[in-house]
Amino acid sequence: MMRGYPSPMKESEAMEKPTGNQVSGDLSESDRVLVKPNDTVSGEFLTETLEYDGERQVTVYYPPATPEAIVFAGDGQRIARWGRLLERAKVPPTMIVGVHGLVDETLRLHEYSPGFEPERFAAHEKFFVDDVRQWTKLRFGLEQPAERTAVLGVSAGGELALALGIRHPQVYGAIFCASPGAGYKPPAVIPGPLPRSYLVAGTQEPFFLENAAKWAEALRVAGADVVMNERAGSHGGAFWREEFPLMVAWAFGR
Protein backbone atom coordinates (compact mmCIF):
# COMPACT_ATOMS: atom_id res chain seq x y z
CA MET A 1 0.00 0.00 0.00
CA MET A 2 1.28 3.48 -0.82
CA ARG A 3 1.20 5.11 2.59
CA GLY A 4 -0.80 8.29 2.90
CA TYR A 5 -2.61 7.90 -0.41
CA PRO A 6 -5.98 6.45 -1.43
CA SER A 7 -5.82 2.76 -2.22
CA PRO A 8 -4.67 2.30 -5.83
CA MET A 9 -6.87 0.49 -8.31
CA LYS A 10 -6.20 -3.13 -8.98
CA GLU A 11 -4.33 -3.58 -12.22
CA SER A 12 -7.42 -4.82 -14.04
CA GLU A 13 -9.30 -1.67 -13.03
CA ALA A 14 -6.42 0.63 -13.91
CA MET A 15 -6.18 -0.81 -17.39
CA GLU A 16 -9.84 -0.60 -18.34
CA LYS A 17 -10.42 1.10 -21.67
CA PRO A 18 -10.83 4.83 -21.08
CA THR A 19 -13.39 6.99 -22.76
CA GLY A 20 -12.97 9.84 -25.20
CA ASN A 21 -9.76 10.20 -27.13
CA GLN A 22 -7.56 7.82 -25.16
CA VAL A 23 -6.79 4.21 -25.99
CA SER A 24 -5.78 1.29 -23.79
CA GLY A 25 -6.37 -1.56 -26.22
CA ASP A 26 -3.44 -0.70 -28.53
CA LEU A 27 -1.26 -3.61 -27.48
CA SER A 28 1.19 -5.61 -29.51
CA GLU A 29 1.01 -9.38 -29.20
CA SER A 30 4.05 -9.29 -26.92
CA ASP A 31 2.25 -6.91 -24.57
CA ARG A 32 -0.78 -9.21 -24.47
CA VAL A 33 1.50 -12.02 -23.36
CA LEU A 34 3.06 -9.70 -20.79
CA VAL A 35 -0.25 -8.97 -19.04
CA LYS A 36 -1.59 -12.48 -18.55
CA PRO A 37 -4.30 -12.38 -15.82
CA ASN A 38 -2.53 -14.96 -13.68
CA ASP A 39 0.75 -13.02 -13.58
CA THR A 40 1.65 -11.61 -10.19
CA VAL A 41 3.14 -8.20 -9.53
CA SER A 42 4.37 -6.84 -6.21
CA GLY A 43 4.16 -3.19 -7.16
CA GLU A 44 0.92 -1.26 -7.60
CA PHE A 45 -0.86 0.49 -10.45
CA LEU A 46 -2.83 3.70 -10.24
CA THR A 47 -4.70 5.47 -13.05
CA GLU A 48 -5.98 9.01 -12.63
CA THR A 49 -7.43 11.60 -14.99
CA LEU A 50 -5.81 15.02 -15.25
CA GLU A 51 -7.21 18.17 -16.77
CA TYR A 52 -5.61 18.53 -20.17
CA ASP A 53 -7.21 18.66 -23.62
CA GLY A 54 -10.56 17.73 -22.08
CA GLU A 55 -9.18 14.84 -20.06
CA ARG A 56 -5.96 12.88 -20.13
CA GLN A 57 -5.23 9.77 -18.13
CA VAL A 58 -1.95 8.97 -16.44
CA THR A 59 -1.11 5.45 -15.29
CA VAL A 60 1.58 5.02 -12.65
CA TYR A 61 3.49 1.90 -11.73
CA TYR A 62 4.70 2.24 -8.12
CA PRO A 63 7.36 -0.34 -7.18
CA PRO A 64 7.29 -2.43 -3.99
CA ALA A 65 10.05 -0.32 -2.39
CA THR A 66 10.41 3.46 -2.27
CA PRO A 67 11.35 4.58 -5.79
CA GLU A 68 14.96 5.54 -6.36
CA ALA A 69 14.32 6.64 -9.94
CA ILE A 70 11.44 7.77 -12.17
CA VAL A 71 10.71 7.11 -15.83
CA PHE A 72 8.20 9.42 -17.51
CA ALA A 73 6.74 7.75 -20.60
CA GLY A 74 4.53 8.57 -23.53
CA ASP A 75 1.92 5.98 -24.54
CA GLY A 76 1.57 5.28 -20.85
CA GLN A 77 -1.40 2.95 -21.27
CA ARG A 78 1.12 0.49 -22.72
CA ILE A 79 4.39 1.27 -21.01
CA ALA A 80 3.19 1.47 -17.39
CA ARG A 81 2.53 -2.28 -17.67
CA TRP A 82 6.24 -2.86 -18.12
CA GLY A 83 6.80 -2.16 -14.45
CA ARG A 84 6.42 -5.86 -13.73
CA LEU A 85 9.52 -6.49 -15.85
CA LEU A 86 11.60 -4.35 -13.51
CA GLU A 87 10.62 -6.54 -10.58
CA ARG A 88 12.31 -9.48 -12.27
CA ALA A 89 15.49 -7.51 -13.00
CA LYS A 90 18.30 -6.41 -10.70
CA VAL A 91 17.56 -2.70 -10.93
CA PRO A 92 16.80 -0.01 -8.35
CA PRO A 93 13.09 0.45 -7.48
CA THR A 94 11.84 2.56 -10.38
CA MET A 95 8.52 4.33 -10.74
CA ILE A 96 6.88 4.67 -14.17
CA VAL A 97 4.64 7.65 -14.84
CA GLY A 98 2.85 6.84 -18.09
CA VAL A 99 0.97 9.64 -19.85
CA HIS A 100 -1.66 8.09 -22.11
CA GLY A 101 -1.45 8.74 -25.84
CA LEU A 102 -4.20 9.61 -28.28
CA VAL A 103 -6.11 7.04 -30.31
CA ASP A 104 -6.03 9.26 -33.41
CA GLU A 105 -2.63 8.45 -34.89
CA THR A 106 -2.26 11.79 -36.68
CA LEU A 107 -3.02 13.79 -33.53
CA ARG A 108 -0.74 11.52 -31.52
CA LEU A 109 2.12 12.17 -33.93
CA HIS A 110 1.48 15.92 -33.83
CA GLU A 111 1.66 15.87 -30.04
CA TYR A 112 4.83 13.79 -30.02
CA SER A 113 6.85 15.36 -32.85
CA PRO A 114 7.64 19.11 -32.81
CA GLY A 115 7.76 19.58 -36.59
CA PHE A 116 4.12 19.11 -37.58
CA GLU A 117 1.91 21.33 -35.44
CA PRO A 118 4.13 23.41 -33.13
CA GLU A 119 1.31 24.79 -30.98
CA ARG A 120 -0.12 21.34 -30.25
CA PHE A 121 3.34 19.97 -29.49
CA ALA A 122 4.14 22.91 -27.19
CA ALA A 123 0.90 22.50 -25.24
CA HIS A 124 1.52 18.78 -24.74
CA GLU A 125 5.17 19.46 -23.89
CA LYS A 126 4.14 21.81 -21.08
CA PHE A 127 1.61 19.29 -19.78
CA PHE A 128 4.08 16.40 -19.89
CA VAL A 129 7.14 18.21 -18.54
CA ASP A 130 5.59 20.62 -16.05
CA ASP A 131 2.06 19.55 -15.10
CA VAL A 132 2.56 15.79 -14.90
CA ARG A 133 5.82 16.19 -13.01
CA GLN A 134 4.18 18.58 -10.52
CA TRP A 135 1.22 16.19 -10.14
CA THR A 136 3.66 13.35 -9.44
CA LYS A 137 5.41 15.40 -6.78
CA LEU A 138 2.16 16.39 -5.05
CA ARG A 139 0.40 13.03 -5.44
CA PHE A 140 3.25 10.84 -4.26
CA GLY A 141 5.51 13.26 -2.41
CA LEU A 142 8.26 12.19 -4.76
CA GLU A 143 10.74 14.09 -6.92
CA GLN A 144 14.07 12.89 -8.25
CA PRO A 145 17.00 14.89 -9.63
CA ALA A 146 17.70 14.75 -13.36
CA GLU A 147 20.33 12.04 -12.93
CA ARG A 148 17.60 9.74 -11.52
CA THR A 149 14.94 10.70 -14.06
CA ALA A 150 14.42 9.41 -17.62
CA VAL A 151 11.98 10.02 -20.45
CA LEU A 152 10.90 6.99 -22.49
CA GLY A 153 9.08 6.49 -25.77
CA VAL A 154 8.58 3.94 -28.53
CA SER A 155 7.92 4.63 -32.23
CA ALA A 156 6.39 8.13 -32.43
CA GLY A 157 6.80 8.22 -28.66
CA GLY A 158 10.51 7.76 -29.26
CA GLU A 159 10.47 11.07 -31.09
CA LEU A 160 8.79 12.61 -28.05
CA ALA A 161 11.47 11.20 -25.74
CA LEU A 162 14.24 12.59 -27.93
CA ALA A 163 12.60 16.01 -28.25
CA LEU A 164 11.86 16.39 -24.54
CA GLY A 165 15.20 15.02 -23.43
CA ILE A 166 17.15 17.37 -25.67
CA ARG A 167 14.98 20.37 -24.77
CA HIS A 168 14.89 19.67 -21.01
CA PRO A 169 18.22 18.16 -19.90
CA GLN A 170 17.75 19.80 -16.49
CA VAL A 171 14.70 17.55 -15.99
CA TYR A 172 15.65 14.30 -17.75
CA GLY A 173 19.12 12.92 -17.27
CA ALA A 174 18.46 10.00 -19.61
CA ILE A 175 16.56 9.35 -22.84
CA PHE A 176 15.19 5.87 -23.53
CA CYS A 177 14.14 5.60 -27.19
CA ALA A 178 12.93 2.54 -29.11
CA SER A 179 12.37 2.54 -32.88
CA PRO A 180 11.82 6.27 -33.46
CA GLY A 181 9.90 7.51 -36.48
CA ALA A 182 11.24 10.13 -38.87
CA GLY A 183 8.85 12.99 -38.14
CA TYR A 184 11.50 14.51 -35.89
CA LYS A 185 14.97 14.43 -37.39
CA PRO A 186 18.28 15.33 -35.73
CA PRO A 187 18.82 19.10 -35.90
CA ALA A 188 21.95 20.35 -37.67
CA VAL A 189 23.19 21.57 -34.29
CA ILE A 190 22.19 19.89 -31.04
CA PRO A 191 23.04 22.18 -28.13
CA GLY A 192 24.41 20.75 -24.91
CA PRO A 193 24.43 19.69 -22.24
CA LEU A 194 22.70 16.51 -23.35
CA PRO A 195 21.14 13.62 -21.42
CA ARG A 196 22.63 10.15 -21.69
CA SER A 197 20.79 8.38 -24.47
CA TYR A 198 19.90 4.72 -25.00
CA LEU A 199 18.40 3.76 -28.38
CA VAL A 200 17.27 0.41 -29.71
CA ALA A 201 15.66 -0.79 -32.94
CA GLY A 202 14.95 -4.08 -34.70
CA THR A 203 16.54 -5.84 -37.63
CA GLN A 204 13.13 -6.38 -39.24
CA GLU A 205 12.16 -2.69 -39.18
CA PRO A 206 14.83 -1.09 -41.40
CA PHE A 207 13.12 2.30 -41.59
CA PHE A 208 13.08 2.68 -37.80
CA LEU A 209 16.52 1.12 -37.39
CA GLU A 210 17.95 3.72 -39.78
CA ASN A 211 16.25 6.53 -37.85
CA ALA A 212 17.62 5.26 -34.54
CA ALA A 213 21.14 4.95 -35.97
CA LYS A 214 21.00 8.51 -37.35
CA TRP A 215 19.96 9.84 -33.95
CA ALA A 216 22.66 7.84 -32.17
CA GLU A 217 25.35 9.23 -34.45
CA ALA A 218 24.05 12.81 -34.19
CA LEU A 219 23.96 12.63 -30.40
CA ARG A 220 27.47 11.17 -30.24
CA VAL A 221 28.79 13.96 -32.46
CA ALA A 222 27.11 16.46 -30.13
CA GLY A 223 28.98 14.96 -27.19
CA ALA A 224 26.31 12.75 -25.59
CA ASP A 225 26.93 9.41 -23.91
CA VAL A 226 25.05 7.05 -26.26
CA VAL A 227 24.13 3.37 -26.43
CA MET A 228 22.69 2.07 -29.71
CA ASN A 229 21.51 -1.53 -29.80
CA GLU A 230 20.22 -3.49 -32.77
CA ARG A 231 17.97 -6.40 -31.83
CA ALA A 232 16.18 -9.16 -33.71
CA GLY A 233 12.56 -8.12 -34.13
CA SER A 234 9.97 -6.08 -35.96
CA HIS A 235 8.10 -2.90 -35.06
CA GLY A 236 6.20 -3.37 -31.81
CA GLY A 237 8.01 -6.61 -31.09
CA ALA A 238 8.97 -8.11 -27.76
CA PHE A 239 12.44 -6.56 -27.90
CA TRP A 240 10.97 -3.18 -26.88
CA ARG A 241 9.87 -4.36 -23.47
CA GLU A 242 12.81 -6.75 -23.08
CA GLU A 243 15.19 -3.82 -23.54
CA PHE A 244 13.48 -1.70 -20.90
CA PRO A 245 15.12 -3.27 -17.81
CA LEU A 246 18.49 -2.97 -19.58
CA MET A 247 17.83 0.73 -20.11
CA VAL A 248 16.97 1.22 -16.45
CA ALA A 249 20.04 -0.72 -15.29
CA TRP A 250 22.28 1.30 -17.61
CA ALA A 251 20.91 4.66 -16.47
CA PHE A 252 20.40 4.07 -12.77
CA GLY A 253 22.61 1.12 -11.86
CA ARG A 254 22.16 -0.65 -8.59
ABEGO torsion letter per residue (X at the ends): XBBGBBBBBBAAAAABBBBEABBAABBBAAAAAAABAABBBABBBBBBBBBBGGBBBBBBBBBABBBABBBBBBGAAAAAAAAAAAAABBBBBBBBBBBBBBABAAAAAAAABAAABAAAAAAAAAAAAAAAAAAAAAAAGBBBBAAABBBBBBEAAAAAAAAAAAABAAABABBBBBGBBAABBBBABBBOBBBBBBBBBBAABAAAAAAAAAAAAAAAAAGBBBBBBBBBEBBGBAAAAAAAAAAAAAAAEX
